[in-house]
Amino acid sequence: MDMELMQNPSTPFSSIDDVERQFARHRYITDRMLATTVFLSTTVGKPLFLEGEPGVGKTEVAKALAASLDAELIRLQCYEGLDAQSALYEWNYPRQMLELRLQEARGIDREQIGANLFSEDFLLRRPLLQALSAPAGRRNVLLIDEVDRADEAFEAFLLEILSDFQITIPELGTIRAEQKPLVVLTSNRSRELHDALKRRCLYHWVEFPDFQRELRILESRVPGIGDELATQICRFMQWIRTQDLFKRPGIAEMIDWAEALTALGADDVDTEVLQTTLGCILKYQRDLQSVQQQDLAVVVDEVKGASARA
């Protein structure tokens, strides 16, 4: 049996500027190159592959894309040992066993018992199958997050899915999406991925934001924050990422820190508040010790001086 899924109407962006505007409406401040890559990905229908350090906002791109297009975001979180079955579908074994017992209790013919066990009623759709099964009038955004954490066998399996956008379930037949989902893959580059996967995608390396873009991000994510405090926070984040750290803090840590300082009623960044709130930014003891060993009073003066000159 061949089950054809209805084609969903696409909702492309009208221009690169439109990508920037729509993403900004959903509090994602993009640079021009990323906006261009998103526009091309949605226009030509190729998956978007985002690489970069943890915390630079790769996952948020998929969220902003789904929100901008009023699409459902379906997330597949990759991990070591993830297999195709877990990502595609499974049969609801407990429900099947219960159905068997109920049919036996009802006195159904032995030849008919279990005839319906491998039907849609007992199918558990996992993210990849969900992405191919959008209801009429809707379009899905499929986020394959941290694909570098999965093993090479799963990576090879993804090549087939991204080429055909269809799967075959032996008991039900072939399910294909006539309207392909928009696909975003992310990688923290913990290992190199095969060229074959990257060739199927439009590629973009996501950098940490520069000062101006980080300031815009902060103002969009923490409305009402004072200009002076916001400026000092972003200046300090730019400085701390130049240090020799095991894990450079990302945008999420910057926002957490800003919310913490706002909750403390801080009007600016001084040495005491910086020392007591470093745990909002740095998540490893080695990094904390490395920063605490520096003359933070000098750092704070430099941050405030740069902010005042600006």
Summary of the structure (lengths in Angstrom):
residues: 310
radius of gyration: 24.4
end to end distance: 67.0
largest distance: 86.0
contacts: 911
relative contact order: 0.14
helix: 49%
strand: 15%
